[in-house]
Amino acid sequence: MAKKGPPFKIIPDSIVKGSGQGYMVCQTDPVHPHSIKLPDRDARYMYVHIVVMENKLGRLLKDGEEVDHIDEDKSNNAPSNLRLRFLGDHQRSHAKKNKMWKDSPRTKKNHGKRVAGLFLEQLIKTAEILRESKNKSGTKIGDTN
């Protein structure tokens, strides 16, 4: 029966830069179940940082899990430089660092209380505006005549 999970031995002479994004890829023994065939090569390749993290965890990555390079150097695949992140957290951390993310009230605690408070403030302001406009026209609030 073929082994389907870690540990995967990285074949040293097979490590190459494999994508336009700068990540390193390698061949593994046994062949990784999620490996891909590169267009210019016959063998199947897998991202080195993923193989290293899966070997460290002793399991394959689960849906929504990603491997993050702590120092952002895609060629530094040392286990100490890799951390497991969840998809949204990983993307958000890079976006914040690159100033492409702005915290909104939805991302902060007590969002429901804030929204209720803001809604109540807006409702009070609207009622005051209506009261002032009715008073200026000489009609009292509640009059139907």
Secondary structure, DSSP 8 states (H G I E B T S, - for coil): ----SS--EE-GGG-EE-STT--EEE-EES--TT-EE-TT-SSEEEEHHHHHHHHHHTS---TTEEEEETT--TT---GGGEEEEEHHHHHHHHHHHTT-----GGGSTTHHHHHHHHHHHHHHHHHHHHHHHHHHHT--TT---
